[in-house]
Amino acid sequence: MNIQIFGTKKCFDTKKAERYFKERRIKFQFINLNEKSLSKRELESVRIAVGLDELINTSAKEYETLNLANIKSASIKEEILLNNPKLYKTPIVRNGKQATVGYKPEVWKGWQ
């Protein structure tokens, strides 16, 4: 397993995800979205696994500011996400081509 957790230090669900993998002694890489965003290929991989709308945090301040609700083009939404990591729902947990958004231990259990 090659687990990556994308999130922020202050996110409660991200902390729970880290704890989940630590308790099971599963190594993971934590990527702080406040410091580094997903690459274009990482975003594409997660989008294929969960869908673009699942990635967008509609309660983020940036969602309103950027008027994302009125943007219909998926490619424009992807470009906005790449440049505004605060728009992601967290945690984003990747295991190769598999991915989840949010705290999903029932899915992660199947990865083992």
C-alpha positions, 0 to 999 in steps of 0.5 A: 500500500502506498497511502497519501493523505492530503489535508491540513493540520487543523482539519479534524477529519484529516487528523482522524484519518492519520490516526486510523492508519497509525493505529494499524501501523500502515505507513502514509505520506501526509501532504499539507494542502496549505503548503503544497497542492495536488499536482495536475496528475494527482488531481486527475487520478483522484477525480477519476476515482471520486468525481470532480464535484466530490472534491469541492468544498462548497462551504469554503470561503473561496467557493463563494468568492470565486463564484464556483457555483456558476461555473459549468466547465469541468476543466475550468473547475479543475484549473481553479482547484489546482490554484486554490487548494483551500477549495478541497474537501479533506482529507483526500486519501489516495492508494494508487488509483483508488481514492476517497474524500472525507473520513472513510474507514469502511473503504480503507479497510478494503484496501488492506 
